[in-house]
């Protein structure tokens, strides 16, 4: 009869045998390049709007609108998830990833209706980010106010 330790070792050997190896270096390069391309596109748009005479605040706003809108459209067409599978964190970290996290649950639950589906599930992923981001900013603001104030 096998001991529990032997069974664990055999199980781990089987898991290692069937688990595909993740090409970490290749994935990091894809993430770096894809994230860099998104940021470069944003910077290019920023420069285009600068040459058109927009103020810095308006340039930043327009770039964000374009990147978020493009991400939302690609998510709606089912293309952003394919891009995300290939590029990994490169598509998650920029603002485009946040837009994707807002649109994805909405699309998934739209069949449940506008109120209980789309409206209720839209912030299921982004909601905690917004809540804890606001909470953190309030705490940091209070600390700054009382220490520097």
N, C-alpha and C positions, 0 to 999 in steps of 0.2 A: 504494500500500500504506500502511495506517495504522500509525502508530507506537504503541508500547506506551502512551505517555502519553495519546494520543487515545483508545485503547481503554478505558483506566481512567476517563477523564472520561465517556465515553459510558455505561459500566457504572454509574458513580455516579449519573448522571442518571436512568437506568432504575430503579435502586434507590430513589432519592428519589421518583420518580413513583408507584411501586406500594406503597411503604411507607406505612401509615396514620400520620397524625400523632397523637401521644399528647397528650391534653388534660391537661397537667401540673397546671395550677391546679385543675381539676375533680377530678383524682385526689388531690391533696393535701388538698382540702377533704373528700372522702369518707373518706380515711384518718384525718384529724384528728377528724371527727365520729364515725366508727364506733369508733375507739379510745377516744375520750372517752366514748361511751355505755357501752362495756364497763367502763371504769374507774368511771363514775358508778354503774353497776349494782353493782359491787363495793363501792363506798362506801355505797350504799343498804343493801346486805345487812349491811355492817359496823354501820351505825347501828341496823338492826332487831335484830341480835344484842346490841347494847349495851343497847337498851331492854328486852331480855329478861333482862338481868343476867349475860351471859357475860363472862368476863374478857377482857382485850385479846388475850392469846395464843390463847384459844379462838375468839374472833371472827375473827382472822386465819386460823386453821386452817379454820374452817367456810366462810369466803368462798372460800378457795383450793380447797377440796374441791368446792364448788358450781360455781365457774367452770371448773375442770378437768373435772369430770364432765359439765357441759353441753357443753363443747367436744368431749369424747370422744363423747358421744351424737350430737351434730350431725355429727361426722365420720363416724361409723358409718352414719348415715342418708343420707350424701352431700350434706348441706346446707351444711357448713362450707366446702367448696371453692367452692360457688356464692357464698356470702357473701364469701369471700376474693377472688374475681374482681372482685366489685363494690367492696369496701372496701379492698383492697390491704393496705398495711402496718398499717392500723388493726386488722386481725385477727391480724396476725403478731406484733407486738411485745408485747402483753400475755401473761400466762401461758397464755391460751387458745391462742395460737399454738404454744407449746411442747407443750401437750397434743395439739394437732392433729398436730404433727410426730412424736409418739410413736405415735399411733393409725394414721395413714395407711399407713406401711409394713406394719404388722401386718395391716391389712385387705387390702392388695395381695398379700401373700404367704401368706395363710391357706390357700389351696388346696394349698400345699406341705406342709401338716401343722403340728401344734402345735410340734414341736421345730425342724425345719429351716426352716419358714416363719415362723410367728408369733413363736416365741421368738428365733430367730436374727436376724430382720430388725427386731424392735421398736426396737432402739437404733441402727439404721443412720444415722438423721439426728441423733438426740439424743445418741448415744454420744460423738461428738467434743466436743459442748458440755459434757457431764459430765466427760470426761477433762481437757480443757483448763481447765475451771472449777476442778476440784480441784487441778490442777497449779499454776495461778496462785495459788490461795488458799494452798497450801503455801509457794510462793516468797515471797509477800507476808508470810505469818506468820513465816517464817524471818528475813526482812529486819527486820521489826518486833521480833522477839525479840532479834536481835543488836544493833540500833541503839538500842532503847529499854530493853533488858533488863537 
